C-alpha cells in the first residue's frame, strides 16, 4: 500500500468518523439529561440536510443552513413535547419503542415530502472535482469542514455545560432530577432543551456532510446505528469519548474496504457494538455509573 493510498484511507476514515462522532454527541446530550436513548437521532441529520436543500432554491447557502438547523431544532422540541413530556416514569423499553416509532414516522414523512431521490448541497468551497494535496493524497476541501464542525461541536458543548447557568442546570438534571426540581430547576424544560440541542447538532451535521455523502429520506437509520455504536464505544455521556470512538470506527471502516466488500460495512459497526456490549458495556472511556452498571 502506497503512502498516498494510506493517507487517502486515513482521511476518509477521519471524515466519516467525525460524522459518526457528531451523531453520537447528539445521543449523549439527550442521554445525559434524561437517560433516554433517542433512536430518532439519525432523522435529525436527515432533516437538516433535506430542509437545507429545499431552502437553497430560495436563498443563499449560509442562510439555508441556518434556517434548516433552526427548523430541525423546532422539530426536536415538538417531538419531545408531543411524545415524551406527557409520560410518567416510562420504562427504558417503552422509551426505546417510542423513539424507534418516531424514527419510522419521520422517514415516512420525509419520503412523502421529498420522495426517494438522492440529493445534495453544493460544496462549501470549490466543487466535486476540487481537491487539496495532503502528503500526495488528494482530499476534498469539504472534508476539512466536516472535521472542523466536529471540533466546534465538542468545544461549544464543553463551554456550554461548564460555564453557562443553563448548561449547569442540565447537568444537575442528569445527576439528580429530583434534587434539581427541589432547587427550582424546571426539569421538563431542560429535557426539551436537550432535544432542541441534539436536533440542532444533528441538523448541522446533515448540512456539512451532504456534499460528500448526499442526502436521502432513509439515511438516518444507518447513521443512528453508527452513532449509537460510537456512543457505546466511547462511553455514554462522554463527548470526548464519542470523538475518539468515532474516529476509531471511521478509520477501521475505511481500511477494511481493501479486505471486506462494501456491502458488509454496516456489519463491522454491529460487530464492534456486540463485542463492546459483551466485554466492556460502559465503553472505552465511560464509567459503570454512566452505563447503569454500578450495581455490578
C-alpha positions, 0 to 999 in steps of 0.5 A: 500500500502506497503512502498516498493510498494510506493517507487517502484511507486515513482521511476518509476514515477521519471524515466519516468518523467525525460524522459518526462522532457528531451523531453520537454527541447528539445521543449523549446530550439527550442521554445525559439529561434524561437517560433516554436513548433517542433512536430518532437521532439519525432523522435529525441529520436527515432533516437538516440536510433535506430542509437545507436543500429545499431552502437553497432554491430560495436563498443563499447557502449560509442562510439555508443552513441556518434556517434548516438547523433552526427548523430541525431544532423546532422539530426536536422540541415538538417531538419531545413535547408531543411524545415524551413530556406527557409520560410518567416514569416510562420504562427504558423499553417503552422509551426505546419503542417510542423513539424507534416509532418516531424514527419510522414516522419521520422517514415516512414523512420525509419520503412523502415530502421529498420522495426517494431521490438522492440529493445534495448541497453544493460544496462549501468551497470549490466543487466535486472535482476540487481537491487539496494535496495532503502528503500526495493524497488528494482530499476534498476541501469539504472534508476539512469542514466536516472535521472542523464542525466536529471540533466546534461541536465538542468545544461549544458543548464543553463551554456550554455545560461548564460555564453557562447557568443553563448548561449547569442546570442540565447537568444537575438534571442528569445527576439528580432530577429530583434534587434539581426540581427541589432547587427550582430547576424546571426539569421538563424544560431542560429535557426539551432543551436537550432535544432542541440541542441534539436536533440542532447538532444533528441538523448541522451535521446533515448540512456539512456532510451532504456534499460528500455523502448526499442526502436521502429520506432513509439515511438516518437509520444507518447513521443512528446505528453508527452513532449509537455504536460510537456512543457505546464505544466511547462511553455514554455521556462522554463527548470526548469519548464519542470523538475518539470512538468515532474516529476509531470506527471511521478509520477501521471502516475505511481500511477494511474496504481493501479486505471486506466488500462494501456491502458488509460495512454496516456489519463491522459497526454491529460487530464492534457494538456486540463485542463492546456490549459483551466485554466492556458495556460502559465503553472505552472511556465511560464509567459503570455509573454512566452505563447503569452498571454500578450495581455490578 
